């Protein structure tokens, strides 16, 4: 019985710690947006959090963003030349990060299917 009690206390501690971390990352961001179908374009400074589907966000030149957290599907994060975004992370499917090819962004915590950077379109091969 004593081992069961210790196990339950341990599990409750893990759940509480996970909840605190999740709250800190998603709710306490400098910019928090909830809903679907939003189109936003601004200069941001700090952390950004999006919850919802089909959002289109443009991070304009001059922005200094520590992280963008996405919870949802079919979102597009556009990053202009001259903006700095350290990381994009989250959970969902078909989330696209459209950034200049020379910009380094940490995407290893962007989980789900078909998430990642927009593929660059190569030059035409027909010579025109």
Buried (B, 14 or more C-beta within 10 A) or exposed (E): EEEEEEEEEEEEEEEEEEEEEEEEBBEEBEBBBEEBEBEBEEEBEEBBBBBBBBBBBBBBEEBEBBBBBBBBBBBBBBBBEEBBBEBBBBBBBBBBBBBEEEBEBEBEEBEBEEBEBEEEEEEEEEEE
